Amino acid sequence: MNWDLVWPVLAAMTAGGLIGVERTYHGHPAGFRTHILVCLTSCLLMLAAMHQSTWAFTALPGQTVVIDPTRMSHGLLTGIGFLCAGVIFREGFSVHGLTTAASLWVTSAIGVLYGVGMMDLALIGSGATLAVLAVLRVLDAKLPHVGVMDVTLSWKRGEAPSGLAVRNLLRGKGVKVVRLGHVMSHDGAVHEHHLKVKGQVPIDVDGLVTLLGAEAGLARFSILPREE
C-alpha cells in the first residue's frame, strides 16, 4: 500500500468531517457527509493530477507531454461553485446559505492542498476554517450589530393605515422601516404591507408581537428575523 496516497486522503476526510460537523450541528443544508465528499474529491483529483507520470499513456511520436496539475485545481474550484450555488436560497427578502456555500468552497481548497502534499498549509487552513465557523460564531454573537427582519401586515378591508403611520407604529418598539411595499387585491379586500425593518440587537420581538396583536384592524401579521 502506498502510504503517500493514503495519508492525504485520511487527512482530507478528517478535515472535511470536522468542518461538516459544525455545519450539521447548526442545522445547515450541507453537513457532515457533504463536506467530507467535497474535501475527498478535491484531494483524490489533485493526487491523480500530481501523479500523472504514472498514468498509462504515451506521447505521440515527435510530441512532448506537458504535465500541469494546476489545471486540475482551477477546474475544481470553478466546478465547486455549482454545488455552492445549490445551498444558497432566497426566502422573501432574506438570503440563506452563504456561509455554508463559503465553507464548501474553502473545504474544496483544503482538499486540493492535501492532494498536492502541502500538509502544513492544509492543516493551517483546516484550523483557521474551524476557528471562523465555530469560535468566531461566539464572538460574532457578542459584537454589537443591527438585526434585520421581514414583517408582513395584513389589514382588514378599509382599515389599512398610511405608510407613515406604520413607520411611526414600529418606531415605538425601536425598529426602523427601511423598505415598505404595498400589495392590494383587485377588490380591495386584502391590503398588505411588506416591510424590511432594522433595529439594534437584541430586538424586542416579543414586545413587537404584543404591539401588533393589539392593533385594531390588523387581521394577521408575520415577523421573520433574517438569518445567515
C-alpha positions in Angstrom: 0.0 0.0 0.0 1.3 3.4 -1.0 1.0 5.4 2.3 1.9 8.6 0.4 -1.5 8.4 -1.1 -3.4 7.1 2.0 -2.3 9.8 4.4 -3.6 12.8 2.3 -6.9 11.0 1.8 -7.4 10.3 5.5 -6.4 13.9 6.4 -8.8 15.4 3.8 -11.6 13.2 5.1 -10.9 14.2 8.7 -10.7 17.9 7.8 -13.9 17.8 5.8 -15.7 15.8 8.5 -14.8 18.3 11.2 -16.0 21.3 9.2 -19.1 19.3 8.3 -19.9 18.5 11.9 -20.1 22.2 12.7 -22.5 22.8 9.8 -24.6 19.8 10.7 -24.8 20.8 14.4 -26.3 24.1 13.5 -28.8 22.6 11.0 -27.4 23.8 7.7 -28.2 22.1 4.5 -24.7 20.9 3.5 -23.4 19.0 6.5 -21.1 16.1 7.6 -21.1 13.8 4.7 -21.3 16.6 2.1 -18.2 18.3 3.4 -16.3 15.0 3.6 -17.1 14.2 -0.1 -16.1 17.7 -1.3 -12.7 17.6 0.5 -12.2 13.9 -0.5 -13.0 14.6 -4.2 -10.6 17.6 -4.4 -7.9 15.5 -2.7 -8.3 12.5 -5.0 -8.3 14.5 -8.2 -5.3 16.5 -7.1 -3.4 13.3 -6.2 -4.2 12.0 -9.6 -3.0 15.2 -11.2 0.2 15.2 -9.2 1.0 11.6 -10.2 0.4 12.0 -13.9 3.8 10.5 -14.6 2.3 7.1 -13.5 -0.6 7.3 -15.9 -0.7 4.6 -18.6 -0.3 6.9 -21.7 2.4 7.6 -24.1 3.1 10.7 -26.2 2.7 10.6 -29.9 5.9 10.4 -32.0 7.6 13.8 -32.0 5.4 15.2 -29.2 6.2 16.0 -25.6 3.7 15.6 -22.8 3.5 18.6 -20.5 2.1 17.9 -17.0 0.3 20.8 -15.4 -1.5 19.9 -12.1 -2.7 23.5 -11.6 -5.3 23.0 -14.4 -7.0 20.4 -12.2 -7.2 22.8 -9.3 -8.6 25.5 -11.5 -11.3 23.1 -12.7 -12.1 22.0 -9.1 -12.5 25.5 -7.6 -14.6 26.5 -10.6 -16.8 23.5 -10.5 -17.4 23.6 -6.8 -19.3 26.9 -7.5 -22.2 24.9 -8.9 -22.5 22.9 -5.7 -22.2 26.1 -3.6 -25.0 27.7 -5.6 -27.3 24.8 -4.7 -27.2 25.6 -0.9 -28.0 29.3 -1.4 -31.7 30.1 -1.5 -33.9 33.2 -1.1 -36.9 33.4 1.2 -38.7 36.8 0.9 -36.0 39.5 1.2 -33.7 37.0 3.1 -30.8 35.1 1.5 -29.7 31.9 3.3 -26.8 29.5 2.9 -24.0 32.0 2.1 -21.7 30.8 5.0 -22.4 27.1 4.1 -21.5 27.8 0.5 -18.3 29.5 1.6 -17.5 26.6 3.9 -17.9 24.2 0.9 -15.6 26.4 -1.2 -12.8 26.5 1.4 -13.2 22.8 2.1 -12.6 22.1 -1.6 -9.4 24.3 -1.4 -8.3 22.4 1.7 -8.7 19.1 -0.2 -6.6 20.5 -3.0 -3.8 21.3 -0.5 -3.9 17.8 0.9 -3.8 16.4 -2.6 -0.7 18.3 -3.7 1.1 17.4 -0.4 1.1 20.8 1.2 0.2 19.3 4.6 1.3 22.2 6.7 -0.7 24.7 4.8 -3.7 22.3 4.7 -3.6 21.9 8.4 -3.4 25.6 8.9 -6.3 26.1 6.6 -8.4 23.4 8.4 -7.7 25.0 11.8 -8.5 28.5 10.5 -11.7 27.4 8.9 -12.9 25.7 12.1 -12.0 28.7 14.1 -14.0 31.0 11.8 -17.1 28.7 11.8 -17.1 27.7 15.5 -15.0 30.1 17.6 -15.8 33.3 15.8 -19.5 32.4 15.9 -19.4 33.2 19.6 -17.6 36.4 19.1 -20.0 37.5 16.3 -22.9 36.9 18.6 -21.4 39.3 21.2 -20.5 42.1 18.8 -22.9 44.9 18.6 -24.8 44.8 15.3 -28.0 45.7 13.6 -30.7 42.9 13.1 -32.9 42.8 10.1 -36.5 41.4 10.0 -39.1 40.9 7.3 -42.6 42.0 8.6 -45.9 41.4 6.8 -49.0 43.2 7.9 -52.4 42.1 6.5 -55.2 44.6 7.2 -59.0 44.2 7.2 -60.9 46.0 4.4 -60.6 49.7 4.8 -58.5 49.5 7.9 -55.0 49.9 6.4 -53.2 52.9 7.7 -50.8 55.1 5.7 -47.1 54.1 5.3 -46.1 56.9 7.7 -48.4 55.6 10.4 -46.9 52.1 10.0 -43.4 53.6 10.3 -44.3 55.5 13.5 -46.0 52.4 15.0 -42.9 50.3 14.7 -40.5 53.0 15.7 -42.1 52.9 19.1 -40.5 49.5 19.5 -37.0 50.5 18.5 -37.1 49.3 14.9 -36.8 51.4 11.8 -38.6 50.7 8.5 -36.1 50.8 5.7 -38.3 49.4 2.9 -42.1 49.3 2.6 -44.2 47.7 -0.1 -47.9 47.6 -0.7 -49.9 44.6 -2.0 -53.7 45.0 -2.6 -56.2 42.6 -4.2 -58.4 43.8 -7.1 -61.5 44.0 -4.9 -59.7 45.8 -2.1 -60.4 43.0 0.4 -56.8 42.4 1.1 -54.2 45.1 1.8 -50.8 44.1 2.9 -47.7 46.0 3.9 -44.4 44.2 3.3 -41.6 45.7 5.3 -37.9 45.3 5.9 -37.1 46.7 9.3 -33.8 47.1 11.2 -33.0 47.5 14.9 -30.2 47.2 17.4 -29.8 43.6 18.5 -31.4 42.3 20.7 -34.6 43.4 19.1 -37.7 43.3 21.3 -39.6 40.8 19.2 -42.0 39.8 21.9 -42.9 43.4 22.5 -43.4 43.9 18.8 -45.7 40.9 18.7 -47.7 42.2 21.6 -48.0 45.7 20.0 -49.2 44.3 16.6 -51.5 41.8 18.3 -53.4 44.7 19.9 -53.6 46.8 16.8 -57.2 47.4 15.6 -57.9 46.4 12.1 -54.9 44.1 11.7 -56.1 40.7 10.5 -52.8 38.9 10.7 -49.1 39.5 10.7 -45.8 37.7 10.4 -42.3 38.6 11.7 -39.4 36.7 10.2 -35.9 37.5 11.5 -33.2 37.2 8.8 -30.7 34.6 9.5 -27.5 33.7 7.7 
